[in-house]
Amino acid sequence: MSIRSKATAAVATAAAMTLFAGTALAAAPGAPGAGDPYYPTAGNGGYDVSHYDIRLNYQPGADRLWGTTTILAKATEDLTQFNLDFLLKVKTLRVNNAPATFSQADGELTVTPKGGLRKNADVTIVVTYDDVPGQVKDAAGFTAWTKTVDGALGIGEPQIASWWFPSNDHPTDKATYDVSVAVPDGTEVLSNGRFVGNTRLINGWTRWNWRSTKPQASYLTFINIGQFEIRQSTAPNGQPVLNAYSERLGENRDAAIASIERTSEVIEFEESVFGPYPFEAQGGIGTNDLGYALENQTRPNYDTAFFRRGANTYVVAHELGHQWFGDSVSTHHWRDIWLNEGFASYAEFLWSEHIGEGTAQENADFTYDLYPADSPFWQVVIGDPGSGNEFNGAVYDRGALTLHALRVAVGDDKFFGILKAWTAKKRYSDATIEEFIATAEEVSGQQLDELFQTWLFTKGKPAEAPGRASVGIASAGVTAKAAEPKSRQKIALTHEVLAAHDH
């Protein structure tokens, strides 16, 4: 350290020591959770994060991850201590340049900064750590980190961050990100946002650098480490596109490429129905070992299984639909998951309509008929499905039917006006189902309580498929089942693989 640096540090330390001199700090510990009924310990109270700088090293053979995460935040109340969500072994921790006392238990990293923190104070938190994430389990005995033959997946929902960076792990506290990970030469590291280059290190390693400049939820932040073919291009709107394909995709490789390479085309269509694309980059990753797909912001990850029957643009339409519904507009609580999955599933109906493989009405009719009245499917209250049941198939299919019921009730012009008003009003924020209902009523000028009560909050099969034309067979006294749209098999495969997410 230079003499000038030492002098600067001394001044900063003195300022920190005198911050509360002669005053009593009327403060309390920050809450160990964000108040989500489904996941009471997820997230934390007392501060708001604006940025994460994650600078790590990863040794694939040993599954060893080590490095530093720097967190920029602001205290939202006077604090004696605060929590971070984190499972890996912490080596050191500093708050505003001063060493802080900390403890770890059950995924909670409890931090006691010297002298406490004043409300509205800017806070810099620096955490160094070193661990083997694949061997780390949460209180339920679960690990979200996946060690693969050539790297690892730091991908998951509703939680993944705790296995690779300390955070305020709840969608209500979004931040920007810089992610930088060094790995041995010949291995690639993929993440969100813009790729800002890599640096060859002298020890035979390469550092990969990524930057996300739009607000991003912690569970949507990912790393995918392995061996990939990386393709970079420019979208028609000028945005950078980066797609990547695992070298282990095998016989599904061409089908995955034929699907994911259409990302910009799908985004262009979805902009026409959802409003402007909310982020700074585009892309997708065909990968192994994930078991499902996840709408990671700007760059969804798709398991190879989605392409086992050939090209599948429906999963691409689903995950890209999440860029608006789930990523830009996130759930306030996890009980609001219909705002994510119902809307992304309806994006598949809209894509089917767009490419001429079945109208949304035909898909709604077929989906309604698919489940008999006594099916457990109709017993899921998708407006509040319960902890651990957020990814039940009903949240997807009945969720899409709910939106079609809304479309039928208000007409196309008002329906798409509602979607665009919603994505504009709640851009980069979080929201509740009740707020969406209020927006739908405001834009449509209609009272919609009964519709949403029937489709979101009432068990049992609604009496009629939304918008169905009369197809009764009078002489037999029965109603004919809807014909299967051409798109249905690919939509069914998409939802079958996505169901693997419902652990």
Stockholm file with secondary structure:
# STOCKHOLM 1.0

chainA/1-503         MSIRSKATAAVATAAAMTLFAGTALAAAPGAPGAGDPYYPTAGNGGYDVSHYDIRLNYQPGADRLWGTTTILAKATEDLTQFNLDFLLKVKTLRVNNAPATFSQADGELTVTPKGGLRKNADVTIVVTYDDVPGQVKDAAGFTAWTKTVDGALGIGEPQIASWWFPSNDHPTDKATYDVSVAVPDGTEVLSNGRFVGNTRLINGWTRWNWRSTKPQASYLTFINIGQFEIRQSTAPNGQPVLNAYSERLGENRDAAIASIERTSEVIEFEESVFGPYPFEAQGGIGTNDLGYALENQTRPNYDTAFFRRGANTYVVAHELGHQWFGDSVSTHHWRDIWLNEGFASYAEFLWSEHIGEGTAQENADFTYDLYPADSPFWQVVIGDPGSGNEFNGAVYDRGALTLHALRVAVGDDKFFGILKAWTAKKRYSDATIEEFIATAEEVSGQQLDELFQTWLFTKGKPAEAPGRASVGIASAGVTAKAAEPKSRQKIALTHEVLAAHDH
#=GR chainA/1-503 SS CCHHHHHHHHHHHHHHHHTTTTSCCCCBCCCSSCCCSSSTTSSCSSEEEEEEEEEEEEETTTTEEEEEEEEEEEESSCBSCEEEECCSCEEEEEETTEECEEEEETTEEEEECTTCBCTTCEEEEEEEEEECGGGCCCTTSCCCCEECSSSEEECCSSCCGGGTSCBCCSTTSCEEEEEEEEEETTCEEECSSEEEEEEECTTSEEEEEEEEEEEECGGGCCEEEECEEEEEEECTTSCEEEEEEETTCGGGHHHHHHHHTTHHHHHHHHHHHHCSCCSSCEEEEEESSCCSEECCTTSCEEEGGGGTTSCCHHHHHHHHHHHHBTTTEEESSGGGTHHHHHHHHHHHHHHHHHTTSCCHHHHHHHHHHHSCTTSGGGGCCTTSCCTTCTTCHHHHHHHHHHHHHHHHHHCHHHHHHHHHHHHHHTTTEEECHHHHHHHHHHHHCSCCHHHHHHHHSCCSCCSSCTTCCCCEETTTTEECCCCCCTTHHHHHHHHHHHGGGCC
#=GC SS_cons         CCHHHHHHHHHHHHHHHHTTTTSCCCCBCCCSSCCCSSSTTSSCSSEEEEEEEEEEEEETTTTEEEEEEEEEEEESSCBSCEEEECCSCEEEEEETTEECEEEEETTEEEEECTTCBCTTCEEEEEEEEEECGGGCCCTTSCCCCEECSSSEEECCSSCCGGGTSCBCCSTTSCEEEEEEEEEETTCEEECSSEEEEEEECTTSEEEEEEEEEEEECGGGCCEEEECEEEEEEECTTSCEEEEEEETTCGGGHHHHHHHHTTHHHHHHHHHHHHCSCCSSCEEEEEESSCCSEECCTTSCEEEGGGGTTSCCHHHHHHHHHHHHBTTTEEESSGGGTHHHHHHHHHHHHHHHHHTTSCCHHHHHHHHHHHSCTTSGGGGCCTTSCCTTCTTCHHHHHHHHHHHHHHHHHHCHHHHHHHHHHHHHHTTTEEECHHHHHHHHHHHHCSCCHHHHHHHHSCCSCCSSCTTCCCCEETTTTEECCCCCCTTHHHHHHHHHHHGGGCC
//
